[in-house]
Amino acid sequence: MPEKNKSTPRRRFIKPGDRIFRVPRPIQWEVILPSITRPRMGGGISTTVIAYGFAAIILIGTLLLMLPVSAADGIAPHPTTALFTATSSVCVTGLTVVDTNDYWSSFGEGVILFLIQIGGFGFMTTATLILLALGRKIGLRERLLIKEAMGVTQLGGVIRIVRQMAFFTLIAELLGAALIYLRISTLFPHGQALWKSVFHSISAFNNCGFDLYGGFRSLSDFQTDPLVVLTTAGLIILGGISYMVVSDMLRKRSFAHLSLDSKMVITTTAFLLALGTIVLLLTEMNNPATLGTLSLPQKILNAFFHSVTPRTAGFASLNIGSFAVYSLFFTMFLMFVGGASGSTAGGIKVNTFGLLIATIISTLRGNENATAFEREINTEQIHRALTLVILSVVFIFSIVFCLTITENMGFIDLLFETISAFGTVGLSTGITPLLNTAGRLLIILTMFIGRIGPLTLILSLTLRQRRSDFSYPKEAVRIG
């Protein structure tokens, strides 16, 4: 009789009444912890809290701006004007249907500045700072929401990061205000110059394009002033690369030791800034309405600034409406990419763009897996990045299609306005005040989705991710 194979387990049939014991699997905290923040009936509460939080702040800002005291002439602003301004402030966009300096009173300007600061910090970070100031304890649920909203990989130390980020923001804004004050104190009375300096610095660091220079001029009066232009550009870059990258740079002090995320942000940002400066110099060099009348150093200065400001800042030292069509088209590309994840900037983010570029390069080289800086990129992140980009493009063209119906304006102007709103940039060819009520409501929706949509989408994809216990058969699809 042949000997039985001892390595083959014996099959046991379960009979009624048998007790079944399951061997527990290792605890997967990355799956369990996010589930704590979900309501019982499904749906991620974190994304809901963030979206509703921003909507509530916009509503409060709208009500405050509708008060007669908010307007310079003492007449209560139209609800659409108040809603547009509040949305643009909270979403740190900078698009305006009325000039901030000429239309709003000091109280209205204060409300706008307060909304900009909250919008730049983010709803969860602002709420955390308020709770800390009141001496409240931050629970696990709040820590998870902060972790997800800030894009932090570890749960521990998020409160410390929030405090450090607030301190870093305060120092950067105060330093920027001091540098700007040195210049404009010679142009305005001291009290007015101080207020404009603080307003301008906070607006720039939070990548918002609101200014107090009147007449929709933005920084056109300072296009030959390196101090104001470079200070503004520096604030925009600092706010646009995120505190996490700055902190990583200060701790490691060596590019080789930085995280892959930080390397991606720094290299992609530097590449886009250099590319933008070169392209704008070549395309606008001889345009008398933009760079044509400036000296060569001034041309380089303003070309550099206009490669920085599409990072979702919205300030302009040149007349955007006078740009050539190809310059506008390239600026749209910069606005669509935007700044870094977890920063005050909008767009699809340089992290996403850099990840996709690394994937393309790896594919062209014939590599099986996408790599960057001798690190392999997670395939799930590539899927999320592709989803984000494709849905963003679909949303933008849907809004443009609606605007072509409601507005009697050029297609390039409408496309530029939509991408500026979605990227929370604030640059405009000058059509924002000319939009009718339907057009303004569409741009309001675009600004809100641009500020909340990409973040909410990524969080939703992360929370809904599940490890499948099975896989389907693979089959090829023809490409190209």
DATATA-V611157 format. One record per residue. N is the residue number from 1. SS is DSSP state (H for helix, E for strand, L for the rest). Layout:
n=<N;N>
ss=<SS;SS>
This chain:
n=<1;2;3;4;5;6;7;8;9;10;11;12;13;14;15;16;17;18;19;20;21;22;23;24;25;26;27;28;29;30;31;32;33;34;35;36;37;38;39;40;41;42;43;44;45;46;47;48;49;50;51;52;53;54;55;56;57;58;59;60;61;62;63;64;65;66;67;68;69;70;71;72;73;74;75;76;77;78;79;80;81;82;83;84;85;86;87;88;89;90;91;92;93;94;95;96;97;98;99;100;101;102;103;104;105;106;107;108;109;110;111;112;113;114;115;116;117;118;119;120;121;122;123;124;125;126;127;128;129;130;131;132;133;134;135;136;137;138;139;140;141;142;143;144;145;146;147;148;149;150;151;152;153;154;155;156;157;158;159;160;161;162;163;164;165;166;167;168;169;170;171;172;173;174;175;176;177;178;179;180;181;182;183;184;185;186;187;188;189;190;191;192;193;194;195;196;197;198;199;200;201;202;203;204;205;206;207;208;209;210;211;212;213;214;215;216;217;218;219;220;221;222;223;224;225;226;227;228;229;230;231;232;233;234;235;236;237;238;239;240;241;242;243;244;245;246;247;248;249;250;251;252;253;254;255;256;257;258;259;260;261;262;263;264;265;266;267;268;269;270;271;272;273;274;275;276;277;278;279;280;281;282;283;284;285;286;287;288;289;290;291;292;293;294;295;296;297;298;299;300;301;302;303;304;305;306;307;308;309;310;311;312;313;314;315;316;317;318;319;320;321;322;323;324;325;326;327;328;329;330;331;332;333;334;335;336;337;338;339;340;341;342;343;344;345;346;347;348;349;350;351;352;353;354;355;356;357;358;359;360;361;362;363;364;365;366;367;368;369;370;371;372;373;374;375;376;377;378;379;380;381;382;383;384;385;386;387;388;389;390;391;392;393;394;395;396;397;398;399;400;401;402;403;404;405;406;407;408;409;410;411;412;413;414;415;416;417;418;419;420;421;422;423;424;425;426;427;428;429;430;431;432;433;434;435;436;437;438;439;440;441;442;443;444;445;446;447;448;449;450;451;452;453;454;455;456;457;458;459;460;461;462;463;464;465;466;467;468;469;470;471;472;473;474;475;476;477;478;479;480>
ss=<L;L;L;L;L;L;L;L;L;L;L;L;L;L;L;L;L;L;L;L;L;L;L;L;L;L;L;L;H;H;H;H;H;H;H;H;L;E;L;L;L;L;L;E;H;H;H;H;H;H;H;H;H;H;H;H;H;H;H;H;H;H;H;H;H;L;L;H;H;H;E;L;L;L;L;L;L;L;H;H;H;H;H;H;H;H;H;H;H;H;L;L;L;L;L;L;L;L;L;H;H;H;H;E;L;H;H;H;H;H;H;H;H;H;H;H;H;H;H;H;H;L;H;H;H;H;H;H;H;H;H;H;H;L;L;L;L;L;L;H;H;H;H;H;H;H;H;H;H;H;L;L;L;L;L;L;L;H;H;H;H;H;H;H;H;H;H;H;H;H;H;H;H;H;H;H;H;H;H;H;H;H;H;H;L;L;L;L;L;H;H;H;H;H;H;H;H;H;H;H;H;H;H;H;H;L;L;L;L;L;L;L;L;L;L;L;L;L;L;H;H;H;L;L;L;H;H;H;H;H;H;H;H;H;H;H;H;H;H;H;H;L;H;H;H;H;H;H;H;H;H;H;L;L;H;H;H;L;L;H;H;H;H;H;H;H;H;H;H;H;H;H;H;H;H;H;H;H;H;H;H;H;H;H;L;L;L;L;L;L;L;L;L;L;L;H;H;H;H;H;H;H;H;H;H;H;H;H;H;H;H;L;L;L;L;L;L;L;L;H;H;H;L;L;H;H;H;H;H;H;H;H;H;H;H;H;H;L;L;L;L;L;L;L;L;L;L;L;L;H;H;H;H;H;H;H;H;H;H;H;H;H;H;H;L;L;L;L;L;L;E;E;L;L;E;E;L;L;H;H;H;H;H;H;H;H;H;H;H;H;H;H;H;H;H;H;H;H;H;H;H;H;H;H;H;H;L;L;L;L;H;H;H;H;H;H;H;H;H;H;H;H;L;L;L;L;L;L;L;L;L;H;H;H;L;L;H;H;H;H;H;H;H;H;H;H;H;H;H;H;H;H;H;H;H;H;H;H;H;H;H;H;H;L;L;L;L;L;L;L;L;L;L;L;L;L;L;L;L;L>
